[in-house]
Amino acid sequence: MVETTLEYRNFPGKTGVHYLLYSPFIAYCIFVISKLLAEDYFTNPGIDHLLLLGLGMGMAALLIIPIGLILDRTRKGIPLLIISVLIPVFMGALFAIQGYPLSQSPTLETTFILALFSGLVSTLVSWGVTLSQTVVVKFRARIIAAFLSVSLLLYVIMMLFEAVLQSFGFPVLEFIVLGCVLASLAFRPWRMSLHPLAVQNNALRYFIPMVLLLASHMTWYFSTKMAVRSLYDLVGDTYVSLVQQVALEYDLLRFDLLQLLFVVVGVVVAGIVADSRGRKTAFSTAVLAFGLLAIFGQTFYFVAFPGTPQAEVVVYALPLLGWERFVEGYILGLCLLLIWSELGSPNRKGLRLALAIWFYIGYMALFWAADLGVPFGDPPDWVGDIGGPFAIFFSLLALWQNANLPEILGREIEMEDFALDFDQKMVDKTVSAFLQDEDFESIKTQMAVIDATEAISDKEFSEFLGEDLVKMLPLKRVKGVGPALEQKLRKAGYDSAAQLAGETPNRLASKIKGMSEKQAERILLNAREAVSKLTKK
């Protein structure tokens, strides 16, 4: 793995494209899951699709935590990411070529679904952790938004052109996914340097209001559904869902797919706001948007001419459904992959992200079970009576919690080989490399460049560091620094490798005549490597 410096000023376009090439696999997984829900993926009539769906989600829930721990332990996100995609896609392609049912059915179908769900959660965790280690915080949300948006749009295309894709007679979808994974290898992801970037704080500070927000979403959804159903019962009409209402009103046969465009817009807006205004502001906006939906949502449906033969249910389905899907997309873009790897120890990113996705899997399973009425039937009647007020109450609690949420944008620090949650033993080991007073300004300049905006005084630096590193790490210990360059560095005010390690390529190049920024960057990387080796002894 080649050590590189992260880009803090310009959007990492090539890196973003590399991560975007995994969107087809996510779309493929969503496609298969939706077909399982519709119970028409496998042609074998003996296959219980809902049972396979439950087994797949169970497998995902069992594996996701160990996957996070493995990532934290090995830091092998790229190999795991590739393997997570290839195994289920190869299986899907092989089975599609042979056709269903097979002689080993339903065992092979079950194996494929288990591999698919395992690959899905493994891909999400390894993708999210690796992204957080290779892209700084101010560009990360837009890459995640693009990743999720492209995944949803590709899923829509797969569903709309399903018959065309099947007419080719070979597994087109699987080949597309494999081609994208192979294309991602052209970016040489194994050469990416994995930097432990994080913000020192507790991820639970965001998790608690997120739980309240999802509780508000669930209570609002089922209370609204039951309230609209009761209005239809009141006038003696057949209940029509919001999706069916829009499809009938606007003659859109596949509005169940087109409504995902509202979700995509929400995802994109969340990514832009999170990168430009910060995670805290973006999360507050999500709570506010859903709180307004919970308060004013009931104004979109009512009974016209009540108590008369002309009584009818009036539902403004399109704006109501569009608002709901927008907020759901916003929450998806902000909360699924973004926040959990950014707070807390850099060495436990995988575990935190795995726990967050594990929670989302549980929430989705509960939501689907309640919506389908299995295994405990429909929600009780009291949900329709008081669910609306409780949805508003949960939103207000979540908004109240937002006041204490930690800032993330502008506070992430590139720690290289150091961790933010070090104990006293690690502190003693690290500060055995003492810095002089001249180093303070250089280090603070480097921290300012990487957007670490919290002020750190010279006194705080002096208490944490010491005075002897010039003797322990002279300039000549840095690879590439010969006598002539050493003399130039001393003339410019640099006396130790640690002083160089805290510098920036731009500043160093401006101080040393004839040195380019590329040469300066190479010298600084060698200086940091020398400091790192010393502190590990």
C-alpha positions in Angstrom: 0.0 0.0 0.0 1.4 3.4 -1.0 1.3 6.2 1.5 -0.4 9.3 0.0 -1.6 12.6 1.4 -5.4 13.0 1.5 -6.8 15.9 -0.6 -8.5 18.5 1.6 -9.2 21.2 -1.0 -10.4 19.6 -4.2 -13.2 17.1 -4.6 -11.7 13.6 -5.1 -13.3 12.8 -8.4 -11.4 9.6 -9.3 -11.9 8.2 -5.8 -15.6 9.0 -6.0 -16.0 7.2 -9.3 -14.3 4.1 -7.9 -16.8 4.0 -5.1 -19.7 4.7 -7.4 -18.9 1.6 -9.5 -20.4 -0.5 -6.6 -23.8 1.0 -7.1 -25.0 -1.6 -9.6 -24.5 -4.4 -7.0 -26.7 -2.5 -4.5 -29.3 -2.0 -7.2 -29.1 -5.7 -8.0 -29.6 -6.7 -4.4 -32.6 -4.3 -4.1 -34.0 -5.8 -7.3 -33.8 -9.4 -6.0 -35.3 -8.4 -2.6 -38.2 -6.6 -4.3 -38.9 -9.7 -6.4 -38.9 -11.8 -3.2 -41.4 -9.5 -1.7 -43.5 -9.8 -4.8 -43.0 -13.6 -4.6 -42.1 -14.0 -8.3 -38.3 -14.2 -8.4 -37.9 -18.0 -8.6 -40.0 -20.1 -11.0 -40.0 -23.1 -8.7 -43.5 -23.1 -7.2 -42.3 -24.9 -4.1 -40.1 -21.9 -3.0 -41.5 -19.8 -0.2 -40.2 -16.4 -1.1 -41.1 -14.7 2.2 -39.4 -17.4 4.1 -36.2 -16.9 2.0 -36.5 -13.2 2.7 -36.7 -13.8 6.4 -33.7 -16.2 6.3 -31.7 -13.7 4.3 -32.3 -10.9 6.7 -31.5 -13.2 9.6 -28.2 -14.1 8.0 -27.4 -10.5 7.4 -28.2 -9.7 11.1 -25.9 -12.5 12.3 -22.9 -11.6 10.1 -22.9 -7.8 10.1 -21.3 -7.4 13.6 -18.4 -9.9 12.9 -17.8 -8.2 9.6 -17.4 -4.9 11.4 -15.0 -6.4 13.9 -12.9 -8.0 11.1 -12.6 -4.7 9.3 -11.5 -2.9 12.4 -8.9 -5.7 13.1 -7.5 -6.2 9.7 -8.2 -2.9 7.8 -8.7 -4.9 4.7 -11.7 -3.1 3.4 -10.9 -3.2 -0.3 -10.4 -7.0 -0.6 -13.5 -7.7 1.5 -15.5 -5.2 -0.6 -14.5 -7.0 -3.8 -15.2 -10.5 -2.4 -18.6 -9.4 -1.0 -19.7 -8.5 -4.5 -18.2 -11.3 -6.5 -19.5 -14.3 -4.6 -23.2 -13.7 -4.8 -23.1 -12.3 -8.3 -21.1 -15.3 -9.6 -23.7 -17.6 -8.0 -26.6 -15.6 -9.4 -25.1 -15.7 -12.9 -24.4 -19.4 -12.7 -27.9 -20.3 -11.5 -29.5 -17.9 -14.0 -27.7 -19.6 -16.9 -28.7 -23.1 -15.7 -32.3 -21.9 -15.0 -34.7 -22.6 -12.2 -35.7 -25.0 -10.7 -32.5 -27.0 -10.5 -32.0 -30.6 -9.4 -30.7 -29.3 -6.0 -33.7 -26.9 -5.5 -34.6 -25.4 -3.2 -31.2 -25.7 -1.5 -29.3 -23.7 -4.1 -31.9 -21.0 -4.1 -31.6 -20.7 -0.4 -27.8 -20.6 -0.6 -27.9 -17.9 -3.2 -30.3 -15.7 -1.1 -28.1 -16.2 2.0 -25.0 -15.2 0.0 -26.8 -12.2 -1.5 -27.8 -10.8 1.9 -24.4 -11.5 3.4 -22.7 -9.8 0.5 -25.1 -6.8 0.7 -24.3 -6.0 4.4 -20.6 -6.8 4.0 -20.5 -4.5 1.0 -22.3 -1.7 2.9 -20.0 -1.9 5.9 -16.7 -2.3 4.0 -17.7 0.4 1.5 -18.6 2.8 4.3 -15.6 2.2 6.4 -13.1 2.4 3.5 -14.7 5.6 2.2 -14.3 7.2 5.7 -10.6 6.2 5.6 -9.9 7.6 2.1 -12.1 10.7 1.8 -12.2 13.6 4.2 -15.4 14.6 5.9 -16.3 17.7 3.7 -16.6 15.5 0.5 -17.9 12.3 1.9 -21.7 13.0 2.1 -21.9 13.9 -1.6 -20.2 10.6 -2.6 -22.6 8.6 -0.4 -25.5 10.5 -1.9 -24.4 9.8 -5.4 -23.8 6.1 -4.5 -27.3 5.7 -3.0 -29.0 7.7 -5.7 -27.4 5.8 -8.6 -28.3 2.5 -6.8 -31.9 3.5 -6.6 -32.1 4.8 -10.2 -30.5 1.6 -11.5 -33.0 -0.4 -9.6 -35.8 1.6 -11.2 -34.3 0.9 -14.7 -34.0 -2.8 -13.8 -37.7 -3.0 -12.9 -38.9 -1.0 -15.8 -36.9 -3.0 -18.4 -37.0 -6.4 -16.7 -38.7 -8.1 -19.6 -36.2 -6.7 -22.1 -33.2 -7.8 -19.9 -34.7 -11.3 -19.6 -35.1 -11.6 -23.4 -31.4 -11.7 -24.0 -31.2 -15.2 -22.7 -28.2 -14.7 -20.4 -27.7 -13.0 -17.0 -27.3 -9.4 -18.2 -27.7 -7.9 -14.7 -25.0 -10.1 -13.2 -22.6 -9.3 -16.1 -23.1 -5.6 -15.6 -22.3 -5.8 -12.0 -19.2 -7.9 -12.6 -18.1 -5.5 -15.3 -18.4 -2.5 -12.9 -16.4 -4.3 -10.2 -13.7 -5.1 -12.8 -13.7 -1.4 -13.9 -13.2 -0.3 -10.3 -10.0 -2.3 -10.2 -8.6 0.1 -12.9 -8.4 2.7 -10.2 -5.9 0.5 -8.3 -7.8 0.7 -5.0 -5.2 -1.4 -3.2 -2.9 1.6 -3.5 -5.2 3.8 -1.5 -3.8 4.8 1.8 -6.2 4.2 4.7 -6.1 7.1 7.1 -7.8 6.7 10.5 -9.9 9.9 10.4 -12.5 10.6 13.1 -14.0 13.1 15.5 -13.6 12.5 19.2 -17.1 12.2 20.5 -19.8 9.6 21.2 -21.9 8.3 18.3 -24.8 7.7 20.7 -25.3 11.5 20.7 -26.7 11.1 17.1 -28.2 7.6 17.6 -30.7 8.6 20.2 -32.4 11.4 18.2 -32.3 9.1 15.1 -34.2 6.4 17.0 -36.8 9.0 18.0 -37.0 10.1 14.4 -37.7 6.6 13.1 -40.2 6.1 15.9 -42.0 9.2 14.7 -41.9 7.8 11.1 -43.4 4.5 12.0 -46.2 5.9 14.2 -47.0 8.5 11.6 -47.1 6.0 8.7 -49.4 3.5 10.4 -51.7 6.1 12.0 -52.1 7.9 8.6 -52.7 4.6 6.8 -55.4 3.6 9.4 -56.9 7.1 9.4 -57.3 7.1 5.6 -58.7 3.5 5.7 -61.3 4.6 8.3 -62.4 7.5 6.1 -63.1 5.1 3.2 -65.0 2.8 5.6 -67.0 5.8 6.8 -68.3 6.6 3.3 -68.5 2.9 2.3 -65.8 3.0 -0.4 -62.9 0.5 -0.9 -59.7 1.6 0.6 -57.0 2.8 -1.9 -53.4 3.3 -0.9 -51.5 6.5 -1.6 -49.5 4.8 -4.3 -52.6 3.3 -6.0 -54.4 6.7 -5.7 -51.6 8.5 -7.5 -51.3 5.8 -10.2 -55.0 5.9 -10.9 -55.3 9.7 -10.8 -52.3 10.3 -13.1 -52.6 7.1 -15.1 -49.1 5.9 -14.1 -49.0 2.1 -14.1 -45.6 2.0 -12.5 -45.7 4.9 -10.0 -44.5 2.4 -7.4 -41.1 2.8 -9.2 -41.3 6.5 -10.1 -42.0 7.5 -6.5 -38.4 6.5 -5.9 -37.4 9.7 -7.6 -38.7 11.6 -4.6 -36.4 9.4 -2.5 -33.4 10.2 -4.8 -34.1 13.9 -4.4 -34.1 13.5 -0.7 -30.8 11.6 -0.7 -29.1 14.2 -2.9 -30.3 17.1 -0.8 -29.1 15.4 2.3 -25.6 14.9 0.8 -25.3 18.5 -0.3 -26.6 20.0 3.0 -24.4 17.6 5.1 -21.2 18.6 3.2 -21.9 22.3 3.0 -23.6 23.0 6.3 -22.4 20.1 8.5 -24.0 16.9 9.9 -25.6 18.7 12.8 -27.5 21.2 10.6 -28.4 18.4 8.2 -29.8 16.2 10.9 -31.8 19.1 12.4 -33.3 19.7 9.0 -34.4 16.1 8.8 -36.1 16.3 12.1 -37.8 19.5 11.2 -39.0 18.2 7.8 -40.6 15.1 9.3 -42.0 17.0 12.3 -43.8 19.3 9.8 -45.1 16.3 7.9 -46.4 14.8 11.2 -48.1 18.1 12.1 -49.6 19.0 8.7 -49.9 15.6 7.0 -53.5 15.2 8.2 -54.6 18.2 6.1 -54.0 16.3 2.9 -57.0 13.9 3.4 -60.6 14.5 4.5 -64.2 13.6 3.8 -66.0 16.0 1.5 -69.7 16.6 2.0 -69.9 14.4 5.2 -73.3 13.1 6.1 -74.7 13.4 2.6 -75.1 10.9 -0.3 -72.4 12.8 -2.1 -69.8 12.1 0.7 -66.4 11.1 -0.7 -62.9 10.8 0.5 -60.5 13.4 -0.8 -56.8 12.6 -0.6 -54.1 14.8 -2.0 -52.0 11.7 -2.5 -49.1 13.1 -4.7 -47.9 15.9 -2.4 -48.4 13.8 0.7 -46.6 10.8 -0.7 -43.9 12.9 -2.3 -43.2 14.7 1.0 -43.0 11.4 2.8 -40.6 9.8 0.3 -38.4 12.9 0.2 -38.0 12.8 4.0 -37.3 9.0 3.9 -34.7 9.6 1.2 -33.2 12.4 3.2 -32.9 10.2 6.3 -31.4 7.4 4.2 -28.8 9.7 2.7 -27.8 11.2 6.0 -28.1 8.3 8.5 -27.3 5.0 6.9 -23.6 5.3 6.0 -22.5 8.7 7.0 -22.4 9.7 10.7 -21.4 6.5 12.5 -17.9 6.1 11.1 -17.1 9.7 11.7 -17.5 9.9 15.5 -15.5 8.1 18.1 -12.4 5.9 17.9 -10.9 5.6 14.4 -10.1 2.0 15.3 -13.8 1.0 15.7 -15.4 2.5 12.6 -16.5 -0.9 11.4 -18.2 -1.9 14.6 -20.1 1.3 14.9 -21.2 1.3 11.3 -22.2 -2.4 11.5 -24.3 -1.7 14.6 -26.1 1.2 12.9 -26.9 -0.9 9.8 -27.9 -3.8 12.1 -30.4 -1.5 13.7 -31.7 -0.4 10.3 -32.2 -4.0 9.3 -34.2 -4.6 12.4 -36.3 -1.5 11.8 -37.0 -2.4 8.2 -37.9 -6.0 9.3 -40.3 -4.6 11.9 -41.8 -2.1 9.5 -42.3 -4.7 6.7 -43.8 -7.2 9.2 -46.3 -4.6 10.5 -47.2 -3.4 7.0 -47.8 -7.0 5.8 -49.6 -8.0 8.9 -47.2 -10.9 9.8 -46.9 -12.7 12.1 -49.1 -10.7 14.6 -51.6 -9.1 12.3 -52.3 -5.4 11.6 -51.3 -2.8 14.2 -53.9 -2.3 17.0 -56.6 0.3 16.6 -55.2 2.7 19.1 -52.3 3.4 16.7 -54.7 5.0 14.4 -56.3 7.0 17.2 -53.2 8.4 19.0 -50.3 7.6 16.5 -50.4 11.1 15.0 -49.9 13.0 18.3 -47.1 10.5 19.3 -45.4 11.1 16.0 -45.3 14.8 16.7 -44.1 14.1 20.3 -41.3 11.9 19.1 -40.3 14.6 16.5 -40.2 17.3 19.2 -38.0 15.1 21.4 -35.6 14.5 18.5 -35.5 18.2 17.8 -34.8 18.9 21.5 -31.9 16.4 21.4 -30.4 18.2 18.5 -29.2 21.0 20.7 -26.4 18.8 22.1 -25.3 17.0 18.9 -21.6 17.3 18.3 -20.3 19.1 15.3 -18.5 16.9 12.7 -17.7 19.1 9.7 -14.4 20.9 10.2 -13.3 18.8 13.2 -12.0 15.7 11.7 -8.3 15.2 12.1 -6.0 13.0 10.1 -4.2 11.0 12.8 -2.1 8.9 10.5 -1.0 6.0 12.7 -2.3 7.4 16.0 -5.7 7.0 17.6 -7.9 9.5 19.3 -8.8 7.2 22.1 -5.3 6.4 23.3 -4.6 5.5 26.9 -1.8 6.8 29.2 0.6 4.1 28.1 0.1 5.1 24.5 0.5 8.8 25.4 3.8 8.0 27.2 5.0 6.1 24.2 4.0 8.8 21.7 5.4 11.8 23.5 8.8 10.1 23.9 9.3 12.0 20.7 9.4 15.6 22.1 9.0 18.7 20.0 10.5 22.1 20.4 8.7 25.4 20.7 9.5 26.1 17.0 7.4 23.2 16.0 4.1 24.5 17.5 3.2 26.9 14.7 4.0 24.4 12.0 1.8 21.7 13.6 -1.1 24.2 14.2 -0.8 25.3 10.6 -1.1 21.7 9.4 -4.2 21.2 11.6 -5.8 24.4 10.2 -5.3 23.1 6.7 -7.2 19.9 7.4 -10.0 21.9 9.0 -9.4 21.1 12.6 -10.9 24.3 13.8 -10.6 24.0 17.6 -8.0 26.4 19.0 -5.0 24.8 20.7 -2.7 27.0 22.7 1.0 26.9 22.9 0.7 26.1 26.6 -1.5 23.0 25.8 1.1 21.9 23.3 3.9 22.4 25.8 2.1 20.3 28.4 1.5 17.5 26.0 4.9 17.5 24.2 8.5 18.0 25.3 11.9 19.4 24.3 14.3 16.7 23.1 13.2 15.5 19.6 16.0 17.3 17.7 18.5 14.9 19.2 16.3 11.8 18.7 15.2 12.6 15.1 17.6 14.9 13.3 16.9 15.9 9.7 19.4 13.4 8.4 17.2 10.6 9.6 14.6 11.5 7.0 14.9 9.5 3.8 15.8 11.8 0.8 17.4 14.5 2.9 21.1 14.8 2.0 23.7 17.3 3.3 22.8 20.0 0.8 19.0 19.7 1.5 19.6 19.5 5.2 21.5 22.8 5.1 18.6 24.5 3.1 16.1 23.1 5.7 18.1 24.4 8.6 18.4 27.8 6.9 14.6 27.8 6.5 14.2 27.1 10.3 13.7 23.3 10.3 15.8 21.4 12.8 14.0 18.1 13.3 12.1 15.4 11.4 9.1 16.0 13.7 9.0 19.7 12.7 8.8 18.6 9.0 6.1 16.0 9.9 3.8 18.8 11.0 4.4 20.9 7.9 2.4 21.2 4.7 3.7 20.7 1.2 2.7 24.2 0.1 4.5 25.9 3.0 7.6 23.7 2.7 7.9 24.3 -1.0 7.5 28.0 -0.6 10.4 28.1 1.9 12.9 25.9 0.0 14.1 27.4 -3.2 13.8 25.1 -6.2 11.6 22.5 -4.4 8.3 21.6 -6.0 5.2 20.7 -4.0 5.5 17.1 -5.2 9.0 16.9 -3.9 7.9 18.6 -0.6 5.1 16.1 -0.2 7.5 13.1 -0.6 9.9 14.6 2.0 7.0 15.2 4.5 5.8 11.6 4.1 9.3 10.3 4.8 9.5 12.6 7.9 6.2 11.3 9.2 7.2 7.7 8.6 10.4 8.4 10.6 8.4 9.9 13.5 5.9 7.0 13.4 8.7 4.4 13.6 10.3 6.1 16.5 7.0 6.3 18.5 6.4 2.6 17.9 9.6 1.5 19.5 
